[in-house]
Amino acid sequence: MPDSFAEIGTKATLVRRIALPEVLQTTGCRADRFDRAKWHTPRGVISVTGEKFMNWTTGTGGGGAIDLVLHLTPLDFKTAVLWLADTFPACSVPPACRPASPCGHASRVPVRDDAALPRVRSYLIHERCLPSALIESFIQSGRLYADEKANAVFLLLGKGKRVVGAELRGTTPRKWHGMSPGSRKDLGYFYVALSTSSRKVVLCESAIDALSCLALQQECIAISTSGAHPSPAWLPLLLRKGFQVYCGFDADETGDALADRMRQLHPSVSRLRPGNHDWNDVLKSGGAFSMSPRSQEVP
């Protein structure tokens, strides 16, 4: 994760212009039924005009996505920038490096390239310490593969197991992660499970964390939210179906803040905090965890 002043400044310039309605929706705020510019938030009623917002409840306002995140959450500037970059990865990449496909178009996942599969397999098994049998099973299923740039491609599945996007993870020395153009995280997700009968769901911030979580606790369904989101569009349906949902976001300020927000919006969700920074770190350290809310719930 970048932490130098220059890197944070570059990312801040890129993420500041993220559309404010997207930030509001991602943080669990509710659009007004009658006024498209008005949003109902935990801090009051906010109106949005272009890149400006005004909170009529508190009498304060600001401009840009970073200001809005700082207004809505307890995050500091650096953490807000990094959260925006992680949540909206396509917007945190310099324009010259972005895919040619414009945002908003239909999902277009990368073409499979089996010649690059050894690199992806080696990265996941040897660098990420994921069990080879687990990786091979998902490669065979077609839901995990390599593209021509040796990125690991994790397919997001929606209703009827339709592909609605892909989470990408760079496996070369120049590490990065993002989403394929047009991915619809509101319509589906990457998930892993060894048993279709499990009723326990753990929400993780990435596909690699979901795989790590399953390796650590095989009696669960692990879902990647592809970035920490307090209220994924599909979460209410899981809760209505009676699944016992745990928020397994990273053990850092961003993960804790957004997990708290998720629990405010969905009180039946329990917090499952990794013993290390994330579930892959737990796996690499040889750790383990219990699904017991008593031992994992954050006071």
C-alpha positions in Angstrom: 0.0 0.0 0.0 1.5 3.4 -1.0 2.4 5.6 2.0 4.8 8.2 0.6 3.7 11.9 0.4 4.1 11.9 -3.3 2.1 8.7 -3.9 -0.7 9.9 -1.7 -0.7 13.3 -3.5 -0.9 11.6 -6.9 -3.8 9.3 -5.8 -5.6 12.3 -4.2 -5.6 14.2 -7.5 -7.1 11.2 -9.3 -9.7 10.2 -6.7 -10.9 13.7 -5.8 -13.1 13.8 -9.0 -15.0 10.5 -8.3 -18.7 11.2 -8.7 -20.2 12.1 -5.4 -23.4 10.0 -5.9 -21.2 6.9 -6.3 -19.4 7.7 -3.0 -22.7 8.3 -1.2 -24.2 5.0 -2.5 -21.0 3.1 -1.6 -21.0 4.4 1.9 -24.6 3.2 2.4 -26.4 6.6 2.1 -29.9 6.6 0.6 -31.0 8.7 -2.4 -34.2 10.8 -1.9 -37.2 9.3 -3.8 -38.3 12.7 -5.2 -35.2 14.9 -5.4 -32.3 13.3 -7.4 -29.8 15.8 -5.9 -30.8 15.0 -2.3 -29.3 12.2 -0.2 -30.2 11.0 3.3 -27.0 10.2 5.3 -26.1 9.4 9.0 -25.0 13.1 9.3 -28.1 14.6 7.8 -29.6 15.6 4.5 -27.0 16.3 1.8 -27.6 18.0 -1.5 -25.1 17.4 -4.4 -24.4 19.8 -7.2 -21.6 18.6 -9.5 -18.5 18.2 -7.4 -20.0 20.3 -4.5 -22.1 19.1 -1.6 -24.0 20.8 1.2 -25.2 19.3 4.4 -28.4 21.2 5.3 -28.6 19.5 8.7 -25.2 20.7 9.9 -24.8 23.7 7.7 -21.5 22.5 6.3 -20.3 21.5 2.9 -17.3 20.9 0.7 -16.1 19.8 -2.7 -14.9 16.6 -4.1 -14.9 12.9 -3.2 -12.2 13.2 -0.5 -14.1 16.0 1.3 -17.3 13.9 1.2 -15.6 10.8 2.7 -14.0 13.0 5.5 -17.5 14.4 6.1 -19.3 11.1 6.3 -16.7 8.9 8.1 -14.1 9.2 10.9 -11.3 8.5 8.4 -8.3 10.9 8.2 -7.1 12.3 4.8 -4.6 9.6 4.0 -6.9 6.8 4.8 -9.8 8.4 2.9 -7.6 8.7 -0.2 -6.5 5.1 0.1 -10.0 3.9 0.6 -11.3 5.7 -2.4 -8.4 4.3 -4.5 -9.2 0.8 -3.3 -13.0 1.2 -3.7 -12.8 2.8 -7.2 -9.6 1.3 -8.6 -10.3 2.4 -12.2 -10.3 6.0 -11.1 -7.0 5.7 -9.2 -5.0 4.8 -12.3 -3.5 7.6 -14.4 -5.6 8.1 -17.6 -2.7 6.9 -19.9 -2.6 3.6 -18.1 -6.3 2.9 -18.1 -8.0 0.3 -20.3 -9.3 1.6 -23.6 -12.9 0.6 -22.7 -14.7 3.5 -21.2 -16.4 3.4 -17.8 -20.1 2.5 -17.8 -19.9 0.1 -20.8 -20.9 -3.6 -20.5 -18.6 -5.8 -18.5 -15.7 -7.0 -20.6 -13.5 -9.6 -18.8 -10.0 -10.4 -20.0 -9.4 -13.2 -22.5 -8.0 -16.3 -20.9 -4.3 -17.1 -21.7 -3.2 -20.5 -20.4 0.5 -19.7 -21.3 0.5 -17.2 -18.3 -1.2 -19.7 -16.0 2.1 -21.0 -14.4 3.0 -17.5 -13.3 -0.5 -17.0 -11.7 -0.4 -20.4 -10.1 3.0 -19.8 -8.6 2.1 -16.4 -7.3 -1.1 -17.7 -5.5 0.5 -20.9 -4.1 4.0 -19.8 -3.3 3.7 -16.1 -2.6 0.2 -16.1 -1.1 0.5 -19.5 0.5 -2.9 -20.6 -0.8 -3.4 -24.4 -0.8 -2.6 -25.8 -4.3 -5.7 -28.1 -4.2 -7.9 -25.1 -3.6 -6.4 -23.1 -6.4 -6.5 -26.0 -8.8 -10.2 -26.6 -8.1 -11.1 -23.0 -9.0 -8.9 -23.0 -12.0 -10.7 -26.1 -13.2 -14.0 -24.5 -12.6 -13.1 -21.6 -14.9 -13.8 -19.0 -12.3 -10.1 -18.3 -11.8 -7.7 -18.0 -14.7 -4.7 -16.0 -16.2 -4.9 -13.3 -18.8 -2.2 -12.3 -21.3 -0.6 -9.9 -18.8 -0.3 -12.7 -16.2 -3.0 -11.1 -14.1 -5.0 -13.5 -11.9 -8.6 -13.1 -13.0 -11.4 -13.8 -10.5 -14.8 -13.8 -12.1 -17.8 -12.1 -10.4 -21.0 -14.1 -10.8 -24.5 -12.6 -10.6 -28.0 -14.1 -11.0 -28.0 -17.4 -12.8 -24.2 -17.5 -12.5 -23.9 -14.9 -15.2 -20.5 -13.2 -15.4 -20.9 -9.6 -14.4 -17.2 -8.6 -14.1 -13.8 -9.7 -12.8 -11.4 -8.8 -10.0 -7.8 -8.6 -11.3 -4.6 -9.1 -9.4 -1.2 -8.5 -10.8 1.3 -11.3 -10.2 4.5 -9.8 -11.8 7.0 -7.7 -9.7 4.9 -4.6 -10.4 2.0 -5.6 -8.1 -1.4 -4.0 -8.5 -5.1 -4.8 -8.3 -8.3 -3.6 -9.9 -11.5 -4.5 -11.8 -12.1 -5.3 -15.4 -13.9 -2.5 -17.4 -17.6 -2.4 -16.7 -17.6 -4.7 -13.7 -20.9 -4.6 -11.8 -20.1 -5.2 -8.1 -23.7 -4.4 -7.4 -24.9 -7.3 -9.4 -22.6 -10.1 -8.2 -19.4 -11.1 -6.5 -16.5 -13.6 -6.5 -17.3 -16.3 -3.9 -15.7 -19.6 -2.7 -17.2 -22.5 -0.8 -16.5 -26.1 -0.2 -20.0 -27.0 0.9 -23.3 -25.7 -0.6 -25.0 -26.4 2.7 -23.1 -23.8 4.8 -25.2 -21.0 6.2 -22.2 -18.9 7.4 -21.0 -16.2 5.1 -17.8 -14.1 5.6 -17.4 -10.9 3.6 -13.8 -10.2 2.7 -12.2 -7.2 0.9 -10.6 -9.2 -1.9 -10.7 -12.5 -3.8 -7.4 -13.5 -2.3 -8.7 -12.8 1.2 -11.9 -14.9 0.4 -9.7 -17.8 -0.7 -7.5 -17.4 2.4 -10.6 -17.3 4.6 -11.9 -20.5 3.1 -8.5 -22.2 3.6 -8.7 -21.2 7.3 -12.3 -22.0 7.9 -13.7 -24.5 5.4 -17.2 -24.5 6.9 -18.1 -21.1 5.4 -18.9 -19.3 2.2 -16.4 -16.5 1.7 -17.4 -13.6 -0.5 -15.2 -10.8 -1.9 -16.8 -7.4 -1.9 -13.9 -6.2 -4.1 -13.1 -3.4 -1.7 -14.6 -2.5 1.7 -18.2 -1.6 1.2 -20.6 -1.0 4.1 -23.7 -2.0 2.2 -23.3 -4.1 -1.0 -26.5 -4.1 -3.0 -26.9 -7.9 -2.7 -26.3 -8.1 1.1 -30.0 -7.6 2.1 -31.0 -10.6 0.0 -28.4 -12.8 1.8 -29.8 -11.7 5.1 -33.4 -12.3 4.1 -32.5 -15.8 3.1 -31.3 -16.4 6.6 -27.5 -16.6 6.1 -25.4 -15.8 9.2 -23.2 -13.0 7.8 -19.9 -11.9 9.3 -18.0 -8.8 8.2 -14.4 -9.9 7.8 -12.9 -6.6 6.6 -9.2 -5.8 7.3 -8.0 -5.1 10.8 -7.2 -1.5 10.1 -8.9 1.9 10.6 -10.7 1.7 7.3 -11.9 -1.9 7.8 -13.1 -1.1 11.3 -14.9 2.1 10.3 -16.7 0.5 7.4 -17.5 -2.7 9.4 -19.1 -0.5 12.1 -21.1 1.3 9.4 -22.2 -2.1 8.0 -23.4 -3.2 11.4 -25.3 0.1 11.8 -27.1 -0.5 8.5 -27.5 -4.2 9.0 -27.6 -5.0 12.8 -27.7 -8.8 12.3 -24.2 -8.8 10.7 -21.4 -9.7 13.2 -17.8 -8.5 13.0 -15.1 -11.1 12.4 -11.8 -9.3 12.7 -8.6 -10.9 11.3 -5.9 -11.6 13.8 -3.4 -10.0 11.4 -4.0 -7.2 8.9 -6.1 -9.4 6.6 -7.0 -13.1 6.1 -4.1 -13.8 3.8 -1.7 -12.5 6.4 -3.4 -14.8 9.0 -2.9 -17.7 6.6 0.7 -16.9 5.8 1.5 -16.6 9.6 0.0 -20.1 10.2 -2.8 -18.7 12.3 -6.4 -19.8 12.5 -9.8 -18.4 13.7 -13.1 -19.5 15.1 -16.5 -18.5 13.8 -17.6 -17.9 17.4 -19.0 -14.3 17.6 -17.9 -14.3 21.3 -14.2 -14.6 20.5 -14.3 -12.4 17.3 -16.8 -9.7 18.0 -15.2 -6.3 18.5 -16.6 -4.5 21.6 
